[in-house]
Amino acid sequence: MNSAPPEEGTPVSVKIRERVLAARKRFHANDNIADFIEPGELELLLDEVEAKMKGVLDSLVIDAEHDHNTDKTARRVAKMYLNEVFQGRYVKAPPITEFPNAEHLNELMIVGPITVRSACSHHFCPIMGKIWIGVLPNEHTNVIGLSKYARLAEWVMGRPQIQEEAVVQLADLIQQKTQPDGLAIVMEATHFCMGWRGVKDVDSKMINSVMRGSFLKDANLRREFLSLIPQKG
């Protein structure tokens, strides 16, 4: 017997959440939930976020109804979150064409700096930075186009993140797609949650790295990768 259809006034966010829970999957801020969103629901979610954003403006005592600067702010913010800065939560991974390593390439390859933009999970303030990716392929490694590294980075960073977890997520994704002998990622970023609020330190940056396979085991390879990254900052 088919289960009864969901009640017609149920918010689309509740329907999506119920699907995620039924599948026993996470839906943390930096998780992708595209598999649980049905065609047409993103537009409905946009309307729902807009309505709730209007409530936020009301609670901030902003007269958006008569203020020409904020009368459409709720819609703009909803579109920004769903279609732009947090799009990596709501759309599937970009298609990546993979090619066999026909020439048996096995030398260090570095891609970067790739400019990345994200937002911290704690305050939804921007994170702006650059990423360098080092790959040591083997004869079985899948080769992907250089631009695809940037697309994968954009997809992972397009969610509320903390930098340490974002780099690990990106490393896991590239490892899965290419299966190299070694993978290294370095990210350097400015966090607006430090420069715009709190301590208001505009000069601080965070640098972190992930080393996998040969980069973790071979100190000389690791040093070569780090020495070939242009001066950061």
C-alpha atoms as an extended CHARMM CRD file, in Angstrom:
* protein
*
       233  EXT
         1         1  MET       CA              0.0000000000        0.0000000000        0.0000000000  PROA      1               0.0000000000
         2         2  ASN       CA              1.2840000000        3.4480000000       -0.9140000000  PROA      2               0.0000000000
         3         3  SER       CA              1.7520000000        5.8420000000        1.9610000000  PROA      3               0.0000000000
         4         4  ALA       CA             -0.5550000000        8.8370000000        2.0990000000  PROA      4               0.0000000000
         5         5  PRO       CA              0.6620000000       11.9230000000        0.2720000000  PROA      5               0.0000000000
         6         6  PRO       CA              2.1280000000       14.6410000000        2.4640000000  PROA      6               0.0000000000
         7         7  GLU       CA             -0.2900000000       17.2450000000        3.7200000000  PROA      7               0.0000000000
         8         8  GLU       CA             -0.7070000000       20.0960000000        1.3070000000  PROA      8               0.0000000000
         9         9  GLY       CA              0.4690000000       23.0200000000        3.4400000000  PROA      9               0.0000000000
        10        10  THR       CA              3.5740000000       21.2460000000        4.6950000000  PROA      10              0.0000000000
        11        11  PRO       CA              6.6150000000       23.4750000000        4.1640000000  PROA      11              0.0000000000
        12        12  VAL       CA              8.9530000000       22.0740000000        1.5270000000  PROA      12              0.0000000000
        13        13  SER       CA             11.8610000000       22.2210000000        3.9950000000  PROA      13              0.0000000000
        14        14  VAL       CA              9.9770000000       19.7640000000        6.2320000000  PROA      14              0.0000000000
        15        15  LYS       CA              9.3930000000       17.3780000000        3.3130000000  PROA      15              0.0000000000
        16        16  ILE       CA             13.0860000000       17.4710000000        2.3810000000  PROA      16              0.0000000000
        17        17  ARG       CA             14.1490000000       16.9760000000        5.9910000000  PROA      17              0.0000000000
        18        18  GLU       CA             11.8320000000       13.9740000000        6.3590000000  PROA      18              0.0000000000
        19        19  ARG       CA             13.4310000000       12.3200000000        3.3080000000  PROA      19              0.0000000000
        20        20  VAL       CA             16.9060000000       12.8710000000        4.7040000000  PROA      20              0.0000000000
        21        21  LEU       CA             15.9180000000       11.4520000000        8.0850000000  PROA      21              0.0000000000
        22        22  ALA       CA             14.2160000000        8.4440000000        6.4610000000  PROA      22              0.0000000000
        23        23  ALA       CA             17.4830000000        7.7010000000        4.6270000000  PROA      23              0.0000000000
        24        24  ARG       CA             19.3940000000        8.1090000000        7.9110000000  PROA      24              0.0000000000
        25        25  LYS       CA             21.6930000000       10.6820000000        6.3730000000  PROA      25              0.0000000000
        26        26  ARG       CA             23.2120000000       13.8210000000        7.8650000000  PROA      26              0.0000000000
        27        27  PHE       CA             22.1500000000       17.3040000000        6.8950000000  PROA      27              0.0000000000
        28        28  HSD       CA             24.7910000000       19.4000000000        8.6300000000  PROA      28              0.0000000000
        29        29  ALA       CA             25.6030000000       22.8210000000        7.2500000000  PROA      29              0.0000000000
        30        30  ASN       CA             28.4020000000       21.4960000000        5.0310000000  PROA      30              0.0000000000
        31        31  ASP       CA             26.5300000000       18.4220000000        3.7540000000  PROA      31              0.0000000000
        32        32  ASN       CA             25.1140000000       18.1300000000        0.2480000000  PROA      32              0.0000000000
        33        33  ILE       CA             21.4000000000       17.2260000000        0.2460000000  PROA      33              0.0000000000
        34        34  ALA       CA             20.7130000000       17.3850000000       -3.5070000000  PROA      34              0.0000000000
        35        35  ASP       CA             19.6470000000       13.7230000000       -3.6410000000  PROA      35              0.0000000000
        36        36  PHE       CA             16.6560000000       14.5350000000       -1.4340000000  PROA      36              0.0000000000
        37        37  ILE       CA             15.3370000000       17.5360000000       -3.3730000000  PROA      37              0.0000000000
        38        38  GLU       CA             12.7280000000       16.8320000000       -6.0280000000  PROA      38              0.0000000000
        39        39  PRO       CA             12.2800000000       18.8490000000       -9.2570000000  PROA      39              0.0000000000
        40        40  GLY       CA             10.6660000000       22.2180000000       -8.6080000000  PROA      40              0.0000000000
        41        41  GLU       CA             11.3010000000       22.1820000000       -4.8590000000  PROA      41              0.0000000000
        42        42  LEU       CA             14.2300000000       24.6060000000       -4.9090000000  PROA      42              0.0000000000
        43        43  GLU       CA             11.8630000000       27.3550000000       -6.1170000000  PROA      43              0.0000000000
        44        44  LEU       CA              9.4670000000       26.5190000000       -3.2890000000  PROA      44              0.0000000000
        45        45  LEU       CA             12.3670000000       26.5250000000       -0.8340000000  PROA      45              0.0000000000
        46        46  LEU       CA             13.3540000000       29.9430000000       -2.1600000000  PROA      46              0.0000000000
        47        47  ASP       CA              9.8720000000       31.2650000000       -1.3630000000  PROA      47              0.0000000000
        48        48  GLU       CA             10.0160000000       29.7260000000        2.1110000000  PROA      48              0.0000000000
        49        49  VAL       CA             13.4160000000       31.2210000000        2.9350000000  PROA      49              0.0000000000
        50        50  GLU       CA             12.2360000000       34.6050000000        1.6480000000  PROA      50              0.0000000000
        51        51  ALA       CA              9.2040000000       34.5250000000        3.9400000000  PROA      51              0.0000000000
        52        52  LYS       CA             11.3230000000       33.6270000000        6.9650000000  PROA      52              0.0000000000
        53        53  MET       CA             13.9110000000       36.2650000000        6.0700000000  PROA      53              0.0000000000
        54        54  LYS       CA             11.1210000000       38.8490000000        6.1500000000  PROA      54              0.0000000000
        55        55  GLY       CA             10.5010000000       37.6940000000        9.7120000000  PROA      55              0.0000000000
        56        56  VAL       CA             14.1760000000       38.2650000000       10.5340000000  PROA      56              0.0000000000
        57        57  LEU       CA             13.9580000000       41.8240000000        9.1760000000  PROA      57              0.0000000000
        58        58  ASP       CA             10.8190000000       42.4030000000       11.2380000000  PROA      58              0.0000000000
        59        59  SER       CA             12.6010000000       41.1630000000       14.3630000000  PROA      59              0.0000000000
        60        60  LEU       CA             15.5090000000       43.5030000000       13.6010000000  PROA      60              0.0000000000
        61        61  VAL       CA             12.9150000000       46.3160000000       13.5590000000  PROA      61              0.0000000000
        62        62  ILE       CA             13.5970000000       47.2080000000        9.9190000000  PROA      62              0.0000000000
        63        63  ASP       CA             10.6230000000       48.6370000000        8.0430000000  PROA      63              0.0000000000
        64        64  ALA       CA             11.2650000000       46.7340000000        4.8160000000  PROA      64              0.0000000000
        65        65  GLU       CA              7.7630000000       47.5270000000        3.6170000000  PROA      65              0.0000000000
        66        66  HSD       CA              8.5080000000       51.2510000000        3.3220000000  PROA      66              0.0000000000
        67        67  ASP       CA             12.3350000000       51.3280000000        3.1650000000  PROA      67              0.0000000000
        68        68  HSD       CA             13.2910000000       51.3820000000       -0.5160000000  PROA      68              0.0000000000
        69        69  ASN       CA             16.7330000000       49.9370000000        0.3170000000  PROA      69              0.0000000000
        70        70  THR       CA             15.4000000000       46.7930000000        1.9980000000  PROA      70              0.0000000000
        71        71  ASP       CA             11.9880000000       46.2160000000        0.4160000000  PROA      71              0.0000000000
        72        72  LYS       CA             13.3840000000       43.3340000000       -1.6950000000  PROA      72              0.0000000000
        73        73  THR       CA             16.1970000000       42.3130000000        0.6430000000  PROA      73              0.0000000000
        74        74  ALA       CA             14.4510000000       39.1430000000        1.8610000000  PROA      74              0.0000000000
        75        75  ARG       CA             14.2070000000       37.8000000000       -1.7020000000  PROA      75              0.0000000000
        76        76  ARG       CA             17.7520000000       38.8380000000       -2.5440000000  PROA      76              0.0000000000
        77        77  VAL       CA             19.1420000000       37.1130000000        0.5590000000  PROA      77              0.0000000000
        78        78  ALA       CA             17.1500000000       33.9370000000       -0.1550000000  PROA      78              0.0000000000
        79        79  LYS       CA             18.4660000000       33.8210000000       -3.7360000000  PROA      79              0.0000000000
        80        80  MET       CA             22.0110000000       34.5280000000       -2.5420000000  PROA      80              0.0000000000
        81        81  TYR       CA             21.9760000000       31.6350000000       -0.0780000000  PROA      81              0.0000000000
        82        82  LEU       CA             20.2240000000       29.0220000000       -2.2250000000  PROA      82              0.0000000000
        83        83  ASN       CA             21.4890000000       29.8940000000       -5.7120000000  PROA      83              0.0000000000
        84        84  GLU       CA             24.9450000000       31.2790000000       -4.9790000000  PROA      84              0.0000000000
        85        85  VAL       CA             26.9410000000       31.1010000000       -1.7540000000  PROA      85              0.0000000000
        86        86  PHE       CA             25.3700000000       27.8720000000       -0.4090000000  PROA      86              0.0000000000
        87        87  GLN       CA             24.5490000000       26.2940000000       -3.7650000000  PROA      87              0.0000000000
        88        88  GLY       CA             26.9390000000       23.4340000000       -3.0180000000  PROA      88              0.0000000000
        89        89  ARG       CA             24.3530000000       22.0800000000       -0.5530000000  PROA      89              0.0000000000
        90        90  TYR       CA             21.4730000000       21.9530000000       -3.0090000000  PROA      90              0.0000000000
        91        91  VAL       CA             22.8820000000       20.8710000000       -6.3820000000  PROA      91              0.0000000000
        92        92  LYS       CA             24.6370000000       17.6780000000       -7.3850000000  PROA      92              0.0000000000
        93        93  ALA       CA             28.3950000000       17.5700000000       -8.0000000000  PROA      93              0.0000000000
        94        94  PRO       CA             29.4950000000       19.1060000000      -11.3100000000  PROA      94              0.0000000000
        95        95  PRO       CA             29.9930000000       16.5540000000      -14.0900000000  PROA      95              0.0000000000
        96        96  ILE       CA             33.6450000000       15.5610000000      -14.3250000000  PROA      96              0.0000000000
        97        97  THR       CA             35.0510000000       13.9160000000      -17.4400000000  PROA      97              0.0000000000
        98        98  GLU       CA             37.7810000000       11.4580000000      -16.5110000000  PROA      98              0.0000000000
        99        99  PHE       CA             40.4360000000       10.1260000000      -18.8920000000  PROA      99              0.0000000000
       100       100  PRO       CA             42.7750000000        7.1500000000      -18.4510000000  PROA      100             0.0000000000
       101       101  ASN       CA             46.4140000000        7.9380000000      -17.7760000000  PROA      101             0.0000000000
       102       102  ALA       CA             47.4490000000        6.7560000000      -21.2530000000  PROA      102             0.0000000000
       103       103  GLU       CA             50.9940000000        8.1610000000      -20.9920000000  PROA      103             0.0000000000
       104       104  HSD       CA             51.5380000000        6.6980000000      -17.5060000000  PROA      104             0.0000000000
       105       105  LEU       CA             52.3010000000       10.1170000000      -16.0400000000  PROA      105             0.0000000000
       106       106  ASN       CA             53.8800000000        9.8350000000      -12.6040000000  PROA      106             0.0000000000
       107       107  GLU       CA             55.3900000000       13.2640000000      -11.9340000000  PROA      107             0.0000000000
       108       108  LEU       CA             54.1560000000       15.8720000000       -9.4700000000  PROA      108             0.0000000000
       109       109  MET       CA             51.4140000000       18.1290000000      -10.7960000000  PROA      109             0.0000000000
       110       110  ILE       CA             50.2650000000       21.2960000000       -9.0030000000  PROA      110             0.0000000000
       111       111  VAL       CA             47.0640000000       23.2420000000       -9.6820000000  PROA      111             0.0000000000
       112       112  GLY       CA             46.5410000000       26.6870000000       -8.1960000000  PROA      112             0.0000000000
       113       113  PRO       CA             46.0390000000       29.1260000000       -6.8270000000  PROA      113             0.0000000000
       114       114  ILE       CA             42.3100000000       28.4500000000       -7.1500000000  PROA      114             0.0000000000
       115       115  THR       CA             40.2630000000       31.2880000000       -5.7000000000  PROA      115             0.0000000000
       116       116  VAL       CA             37.5780000000       29.9870000000       -3.3450000000  PROA      116             0.0000000000
       117       117  ARG       CA             34.7140000000       31.6550000000       -1.5270000000  PROA      117             0.0000000000
       118       118  SER       CA             32.7580000000       30.2070000000        1.3440000000  PROA      118             0.0000000000
       119       119  ALA       CA             31.1250000000       31.2480000000        4.6070000000  PROA      119             0.0000000000
       120       120  CYS       CA             31.8440000000       30.1650000000        8.1610000000  PROA      120             0.0000000000
       121       121  SER       CA             29.2510000000       27.9050000000        9.7580000000  PROA      121             0.0000000000
       122       122  HSD       CA             29.3940000000       29.8810000000       13.0000000000  PROA      122             0.0000000000
       123       123  HSD       CA             28.3850000000       33.3610000000       11.8230000000  PROA      123             0.0000000000
       124       124  PHE       CA             27.6960000000       32.9900000000        8.0640000000  PROA      124             0.0000000000
       125       125  CYS       CA             30.4600000000       35.5190000000        7.4390000000  PROA      125             0.0000000000
       126       126  PRO       CA             32.5120000000       35.2100000000        4.2260000000  PROA      126             0.0000000000
       127       127  ILE       CA             35.6740000000       33.1440000000        3.9240000000  PROA      127             0.0000000000
       128       128  MET       CA             37.8230000000       34.2490000000        0.9920000000  PROA      128             0.0000000000
       129       129  GLY       CA             40.9590000000       32.4010000000        0.0340000000  PROA      129             0.0000000000
       130       130  LYS       CA             43.0900000000       30.3460000000       -2.3220000000  PROA      130             0.0000000000
       131       131  ILE       CA             43.8070000000       26.6490000000       -2.6930000000  PROA      131             0.0000000000
       132       132  TRP       CA             46.7700000000       24.7750000000       -4.1510000000  PROA      132             0.0000000000
       133       133  ILE       CA             46.3670000000       21.1170000000       -5.0940000000  PROA      133             0.0000000000
       134       134  GLY       CA             49.2370000000       18.7040000000       -5.6270000000  PROA      134             0.0000000000
       135       135  VAL       CA             48.6740000000       15.3580000000       -7.3210000000  PROA      135             0.0000000000
       136       136  LEU       CA             51.1400000000       12.4990000000       -7.7940000000  PROA      136             0.0000000000
       137       137  PRO       CA             49.4680000000       10.2120000000      -10.3670000000  PROA      137             0.0000000000
       138       138  ASN       CA             50.1530000000        6.6010000000      -11.2210000000  PROA      138             0.0000000000
       139       139  GLU       CA             49.3780000000        4.5640000000      -14.3210000000  PROA      139             0.0000000000
       140       140  HSD       CA             45.8900000000        3.7880000000      -12.9920000000  PROA      140             0.0000000000
       141       141  THR       CA             45.0600000000        7.3710000000      -11.9900000000  PROA      141             0.0000000000
       142       142  ASN       CA             42.1350000000        9.0360000000      -13.7420000000  PROA      142             0.0000000000
       143       143  VAL       CA             43.1260000000       12.3340000000      -15.3570000000  PROA      143             0.0000000000
       144       144  ILE       CA             40.6940000000       15.2430000000      -15.0930000000  PROA      144             0.0000000000
       145       145  GLY       CA             40.8890000000       18.6680000000      -16.7160000000  PROA      145             0.0000000000
       146       146  LEU       CA             42.5110000000       21.5030000000      -14.7830000000  PROA      146             0.0000000000
       147       147  SER       CA             39.2900000000       23.5350000000      -14.6800000000  PROA      147             0.0000000000
       148       148  LYS       CA             37.5290000000       20.6150000000      -13.0360000000  PROA      148             0.0000000000
       149       149  TYR       CA             39.6270000000       21.0030000000       -9.8960000000  PROA      149             0.0000000000
       150       150  ALA       CA             38.2730000000       24.5480000000       -9.6090000000  PROA      150             0.0000000000
       151       151  ARG       CA             34.7050000000       23.3370000000      -10.1620000000  PROA      151             0.0000000000
       152       152  LEU       CA             35.0380000000       20.6810000000       -7.4710000000  PROA      152             0.0000000000
       153       153  ALA       CA             36.5260000000       23.2420000000       -5.0770000000  PROA      153             0.0000000000
       154       154  GLU       CA             33.6950000000       25.6760000000       -5.7700000000  PROA      154             0.0000000000
       155       155  TRP       CA             31.0970000000       22.9590000000       -5.1370000000  PROA      155             0.0000000000
       156       156  VAL       CA             32.6210000000       21.9550000000       -1.7870000000  PROA      156             0.0000000000
       157       157  MET       CA             33.2050000000       25.5310000000       -0.6480000000  PROA      157             0.0000000000
       158       158  GLY       CA             29.6840000000       26.5910000000       -1.6300000000  PROA      158             0.0000000000
       159       159  ARG       CA             28.3300000000       25.5910000000        1.7820000000  PROA      159             0.0000000000
       160       160  PRO       CA             28.6560000000       26.9370000000        5.3240000000  PROA      160             0.0000000000
       161       161  GLN       CA             32.0520000000       25.5470000000        6.2880000000  PROA      161             0.0000000000
       162       162  ILE       CA             34.9080000000       25.5950000000        8.6870000000  PROA      162             0.0000000000
       163       163  GLN       CA             38.1830000000       25.6410000000        6.8170000000  PROA      163             0.0000000000
       164       164  GLU       CA             39.6300000000       22.5260000000        8.4100000000  PROA      164             0.0000000000
       165       165  GLU       CA             36.6590000000       20.3710000000        7.3620000000  PROA      165             0.0000000000
       166       166  ALA       CA             36.3300000000       21.9510000000        3.9160000000  PROA      166             0.0000000000
       167       167  VAL       CA             39.8620000000       20.9470000000        2.9140000000  PROA      167             0.0000000000
       168       168  VAL       CA             39.2770000000       17.3680000000        4.0690000000  PROA      168             0.0000000000
       169       169  GLN       CA             36.0040000000       17.1920000000        2.1020000000  PROA      169             0.0000000000
       170       170  LEU       CA             37.7590000000       18.4250000000       -1.0290000000  PROA      170             0.0000000000
       171       171  ALA       CA             40.6200000000       15.9560000000       -0.5460000000  PROA      171             0.0000000000
       172       172  ASP       CA             38.1720000000       13.0640000000       -0.1400000000  PROA      172             0.0000000000
       173       173  LEU       CA             36.3730000000       14.0760000000       -3.3370000000  PROA      173             0.0000000000
       174       174  ILE       CA             39.5200000000       14.4220000000       -5.4640000000  PROA      174             0.0000000000
       175       175  GLN       CA             40.9160000000       11.1750000000       -4.0300000000  PROA      175             0.0000000000
       176       176  GLN       CA             37.7280000000        9.3710000000       -5.0030000000  PROA      176             0.0000000000
       177       177  LYS       CA             37.6880000000       10.8550000000       -8.5280000000  PROA      177             0.0000000000
       178       178  THR       CA             41.3610000000       10.3490000000       -9.4420000000  PROA      178             0.0000000000
       179       179  GLN       CA             42.8570000000        7.6460000000       -7.1750000000  PROA      179             0.0000000000
       180       180  PRO       CA             46.4080000000        9.1100000000       -7.2010000000  PROA      180             0.0000000000
       181       181  ASP       CA             49.4380000000        7.8240000000       -5.3290000000  PROA      181             0.0000000000
       182       182  GLY       CA             49.5790000000       11.0910000000       -3.4460000000  PROA      182             0.0000000000
       183       183  LEU       CA             47.3860000000       14.1220000000       -2.8690000000  PROA      183             0.0000000000
       184       184  ALA       CA             48.2140000000       17.3960000000       -1.1460000000  PROA      184             0.0000000000
       185       185  ILE       CA             46.0250000000       20.4480000000       -0.5790000000  PROA      185             0.0000000000
       186       186  VAL       CA             46.9710000000       23.7540000000        1.0190000000  PROA      186             0.0000000000
       187       187  MET       CA             44.3880000000       26.4570000000        1.7020000000  PROA      187             0.0000000000
       188       188  GLU       CA             45.0000000000       30.0250000000        2.8060000000  PROA      188             0.0000000000
       189       189  ALA       CA             41.9920000000       32.1840000000        3.6470000000  PROA      189             0.0000000000
       190       190  THR       CA             40.7880000000       35.3510000000        5.3020000000  PROA      190             0.0000000000
       191       191  HSD       CA             37.8550000000       34.9230000000        7.6740000000  PROA      191             0.0000000000
       192       192  PHE       CA             35.4730000000       37.8520000000        7.9190000000  PROA      192             0.0000000000
       193       193  CYS       CA             34.1800000000       36.5250000000       11.2560000000  PROA      193             0.0000000000
       194       194  MET       CA             37.5330000000       37.7690000000       12.6210000000  PROA      194             0.0000000000
       195       195  GLY       CA             37.8700000000       40.9480000000       10.5760000000  PROA      195             0.0000000000
       196       196  TRP       CA             34.2690000000       42.1620000000       10.5500000000  PROA      196             0.0000000000
       197       197  ARG       CA             33.2260000000       41.2290000000       14.0930000000  PROA      197             0.0000000000
       198       198  GLY       CA             34.7520000000       39.8910000000       17.2990000000  PROA      198             0.0000000000
       199       199  VAL       CA             38.3970000000       40.8820000000       17.5720000000  PROA      199             0.0000000000
       200       200  LYS       CA             38.1780000000       42.8110000000       14.2590000000  PROA      200             0.0000000000
       201       201  ASP       CA             41.6410000000       41.6410000000       13.2000000000  PROA      201             0.0000000000
       202       202  VAL       CA             41.6990000000       42.2760000000        9.4510000000  PROA      202             0.0000000000
       203       203  ASP       CA             45.2420000000       40.9840000000        8.8220000000  PROA      203             0.0000000000
       204       204  SER       CA             45.0170000000       37.4430000000       10.1920000000  PROA      204             0.0000000000
       205       205  LYS       CA             44.8150000000       34.5090000000        7.7950000000  PROA      205             0.0000000000
       206       206  MET       CA             44.4510000000       30.7980000000        8.3100000000  PROA      206             0.0000000000
       207       207  ILE       CA             46.5920000000       28.2730000000        6.4450000000  PROA      207             0.0000000000
       208       208  ASN       CA             45.9900000000       24.5410000000        6.6750000000  PROA      208             0.0000000000
       209       209  SER       CA             46.8360000000       21.4660000000        4.6660000000  PROA      209             0.0000000000
       210       210  VAL       CA             45.9030000000       17.8700000000        3.9840000000  PROA      210             0.0000000000
       211       211  MET       CA             48.5300000000       15.3450000000        2.8930000000  PROA      211             0.0000000000
       212       212  ARG       CA             47.6050000000       11.9130000000        1.6010000000  PROA      212             0.0000000000
       213       213  GLY       CA             49.5650000000        8.8960000000        0.3800000000  PROA      213             0.0000000000
       214       214  SER       CA             53.0450000000        9.6970000000       -0.9440000000  PROA      214             0.0000000000
       215       215  PHE       CA             52.9260000000       13.2760000000        0.3590000000  PROA      215             0.0000000000
       216       216  LEU       CA             52.4070000000       11.9550000000        3.8590000000  PROA      216             0.0000000000
       217       217  LYS       CA             55.1200000000        9.2930000000        3.6440000000  PROA      217             0.0000000000
       218       218  ASP       CA             57.7850000000       11.0750000000        1.5740000000  PROA      218             0.0000000000
       219       219  ALA       CA             59.2070000000       14.1960000000        3.2340000000  PROA      219             0.0000000000
       220       220  ASN       CA             61.1530000000       15.1330000000        0.0780000000  PROA      220             0.0000000000
       221       221  LEU       CA             58.0140000000       15.0890000000       -2.0600000000  PROA      221             0.0000000000
       222       222  ARG       CA             56.1980000000       17.1480000000        0.5360000000  PROA      222             0.0000000000
       223       223  ARG       CA             59.0030000000       19.7100000000        0.6040000000  PROA      223             0.0000000000
       224       224  GLU       CA             59.0410000000       19.8660000000       -3.2120000000  PROA      224             0.0000000000
       225       225  PHE       CA             55.3090000000       20.5840000000       -3.3050000000  PROA      225             0.0000000000
       226       226  LEU       CA             55.5020000000       23.2610000000       -0.6340000000  PROA      226             0.0000000000
       227       227  SER       CA             58.5440000000       24.9000000000       -2.2430000000  PROA      227             0.0000000000
       228       228  LEU       CA             56.7720000000       25.1300000000       -5.6130000000  PROA      228             0.0000000000
       229       229  ILE       CA             53.7660000000       26.9750000000       -4.1990000000  PROA      229             0.0000000000
       230       230  PRO       CA             54.2200000000       30.7120000000       -4.9240000000  PROA      230             0.0000000000
       231       231  GLN       CA             54.7010000000       32.9570000000       -1.9250000000  PROA      231             0.0000000000
       232       232  LYS       CA             51.3590000000       33.1120000000       -0.1460000000  PROA      232             0.0000000000
       233       233  GLY       CA             49.8000000000       36.2140000000        1.2990000000  PROA      233             0.0000000000
